[in-house]
Amino acid sequence: MTPPTFDAIVVGSGITGGWAAKELTELGLRTLVLEAGRPIVPERDYVEHKPPWEMPFRGLGDRRATASRQSIQSHSVSFDELSHVFWTDDVDNPYTTPADRPFYWFRARQVGGKSIIWGRQVYRWSDLDFEANLREGIAVDWPIRYKDIAPWYDHVERFIGVSGQKEGLAQLPDGEFLPPMALNCAEQYVRQRMQERFGRDRVLTIGRVANLTAPHNGRAPCHYCGPCHRGCITRSYFSSVNATLPAARATGRLTLRPFSIVKRLVYDSKKNRVTGVRIIDAQTKQEREYTARVVFLCASSLESARILLNSGVANSSGQVGRNIMDHIKWGGASGQLDGWTDRRVIGNRPNGIYVPRFRNVTSRHPDFIRGYGFQGGADRDGWEAALHAPGIGRALKVRMSELGPWSMSFAGFGEMLPREENRATLHPTLVDAWGVPSLHIDCRWSDNELAIHRDMNVAAAELLDAAGAKHIEPSTSGPSTPGGTNHEMGTARMGRDPKTSVLNDWNQTWDVPNLFVTDGAAMTSSGCQNPSLTYMALTARACHYAVEQLKRGEL
Amino acid sequence: MERRELIRWLVATAGLHGLVSLAPAELLAFGRDVHRRVTPHATRRTLTAHAEQTVTIAAERIIPGTDTPGATAAGVSDFIEKMLMDWHTLAEREHFLAGLTDLDARCRARSGRDFIDCAEADQVAVLSALDEAKQDWFARLKYLTVYGYCTSEVGARALGLFQLAGRYDGCASL
């Protein structure tokens, strides 16, 4: 029998695939990374410094092309006239939902995946999160606690570079931070006024963000140009392309194959092992197989579930595709602040403020369990205010050049509970442009999420009131569409029991020992913090475990 | 171009029965012109010269040249034309063009001339009245004018927008 071509295969080159590539190659494994999309060359593909006058629609986007090819992807907050090339084509990549329950499935197929267009907010979880399911009898218990993941948070933060402010809060552990970005004058004031009214209960801090504020591991600090979702030629924010894949390449053990669409895993039932991966070349549509001793699925939560379902493996629990979670958003409020009329902001800070979760931390809220955090920030109205201002002529022209008052806004990101009925299944007939069966996604908010969403308006208004804001306007948006926060997770959850979970405490599938899933699919609950840091830490941790097991001959 | 619009255009330009009198070369040219307009996105379609002039002058009245450049110097009408032709829906474009026709009607009622031939003071008065009346087609024109100006190289330089400072200062002096 021929030996496997590679020691390891990693499916996906996004935020977790990049980490798996780096860890596995650095630990000595010859690793093949399969990426469904095209290669990315920063010098060719990054366009963050293009001014609006170099865009045909000046940043408003090609509305007709968007309507015909990217009507779903365009709902993402980081989709625009230039960054649209980093999102998939909705016609080539179809899926369905019940007619009355839309779900936005945002996908990125290129080397780097969504790590090119992610929001870069990184927050640790605490035992408030890891113990929640057990404490409240929701779904299943996480098989790990903060102490298990804390060293891996350290490990990841040291490499990616996170700027942030230590606050000493139990519910949002501090990390290994580079210097924090500055709060602007209005935000500093709001922080102070919140402290006076709420003490340590509701704290405003600068966002913890994977943008460098100092040179770090050979990458240059942020120069505050603004549109990170169009790439970063100075590699100042963390992405697979900017950091982990170059590190993996430096080992000499990385093989990266773009245009590789995974059709299914190849499973040997006699050995109960996956022996490799069958792919379709996206350009030639030719199929071929690659073999390896261990396989990591890092294809994104729903894609990894889709691969497992299409392969018919690792699903003895029946939990694959279930428990879809996202974060509910669009609750909050904004208001005007007097003062600092002689001050303005210079530069585009790729970061805002963060108010860590304060509901159900030390006291019990009557309407819901879990909670939410606020993101947001303060700034002065600029020329955009003139778009709808009254008058024409010189007066309007003056208006265009003036800065308006400072306004402060808070936008909530709320935890979603895991529920089995929120589920992705294989579509009986629909396939994508390469013939791979698509998903049918059925997901909706429960009453708990809707209660969280309502409370966001109330609490945000309280924060603005504490700051002495005027014209406080609660959000008039209804809840976001599930999937719309692009924090989808949970579709192959970790647990303590093979009967009720897909993965054990090392992200290893209970059913097939040499198969690991380390993207958002692994999440047992959703927390309210942006989840990517936890995905990365789980990935690094699982890689070290897998290599130890390989060496012991256990896989 | 959609079928309904195509038919309207054919009738408005030549009148179909007028085609019989055309020489073969003229017919070919006519056919090419029709195909050019029918093929989506193939070639840039344009406003009529009259509509283009109307938009250019109206934009200049909305953002006049002063000690800094105005809408004309910033090429705003090219942007508006691009948006009308390649971004807005046919219905939105027709609504906008009907607004331009109404603008001429208002000017003729006031001074006996189309908008582009009116005195500047009359132009300003008519546009101001539309602005105060919150006419939605005019709100669209104004939006496109302000947006096109601020996102043009000339306008952005005049206003100090979209400049890369290379740093962040959250509390800088004005």
Contacts between the chains, C-beta under 8 A, distances in Angstrom:
chain1	res1	chain2	res2	distance
A	49	B	164	7.0
A	51	B	153	7.1
A	51	B	156	7.0
A	51	B	162	5.1
A	52	B	151	3.8
A	52	B	156	7.4
A	52	B	162	6.4
A	53	B	151	6.1
A	53	B	152	5.4
A	53	B	153	4.6
A	53	B	156	7.0
A	56	B	82	6.9
A	56	B	86	7.7
A	57	B	82	7.4
A	57	B	83	7.2
A	57	B	86	7.8
A	57	B	87	6.0
A	58	B	79	6.6
A	58	B	147	6.9
A	58	B	148	7.0
A	58	B	151	4.1
A	59	B	151	6.6
A	60	B	83	7.6
A	60	B	87	6.8
A	60	B	147	7.8
A	62	B	86	7.9
A	62	B	87	7.7
A	63	B	87	5.0
A	63	B	88	7.9
A	64	B	41	8.0
A	64	B	86	7.2
A	64	B	87	7.3
A	181	B	168	6.7
A	182	B	168	6.4
A	182	B	169	7.7
A	182	B	170	4.8
A	182	B	171	7.9
A	183	B	170	6.2
A	184	B	170	2.9
A	184	B	171	5.8
A	185	B	170	6.4
A	185	B	171	4.0
A	187	B	170	7.2
A	188	B	171	7.8
A	223	B	164	7.3
A	223	B	166	4.9
A	223	B	167	7.3
A	224	B	165	6.6
A	224	B	166	6.8
A	224	B	167	5.9
A	224	B	168	4.4
A	225	B	164	5.3
A	340	B	171	7.3
A	342	B	173	6.4
A	342	B	174	5.2
A	343	B	171	5.2
A	343	B	172	6.5
A	343	B	173	6.6
A	343	B	174	6.8
A	344	B	172	5.6
A	344	B	174	5.7
A	345	B	168	7.6
A	345	B	169	7.1
A	345	B	170	5.5
A	345	B	171	7.9
A	345	B	172	6.9
A	346	B	165	4.9
A	346	B	167	6.8
A	346	B	168	6.8
A	346	B	169	4.3
A	346	B	172	4.6
A	347	B	165	4.5
A	347	B	166	7.4
A	347	B	167	5.3
A	347	B	168	3.7
A	347	B	169	6.5
A	348	B	168	7.6
A	349	B	168	4.9
A	349	B	170	7.2
A	382	B	161	7.7
A	383	B	146	7.4
A	383	B	150	4.7
A	383	B	159	6.3
A	383	B	161	6.3
A	386	B	146	5.2
A	386	B	150	7.8
A	387	B	142	7.8
A	387	B	143	5.2
A	387	B	146	5.1
A	387	B	147	6.2
A	388	B	139	7.6
A	388	B	143	7.3
A	390	B	131	6.7
A	390	B	132	7.6
A	391	B	128	7.9
A	391	B	131	6.8
A	392	B	61	6.3
A	392	B	62	4.6
A	392	B	124	7.3
A	392	B	127	5.7
A	392	B	128	6.1
A	392	B	131	5.6
A	392	B	142	7.0
A	393	B	61	6.7
A	393	B	62	7.1
A	393	B	64	5.8
A	393	B	124	6.6
A	394	B	64	6.5
A	394	B	66	6.3
A	396	B	62	6.6
A	396	B	63	6.8
A	396	B	146	7.4
A	397	B	63	5.6
A	397	B	64	7.0
A	397	B	66	6.6
A	397	B	68	7.7
A	400	B	63	7.7
A	400	B	146	6.6
A	400	B	149	7.5
A	400	B	150	6.6
A	400	B	159	6.2
A	401	B	159	5.4
A	403	B	174	7.7
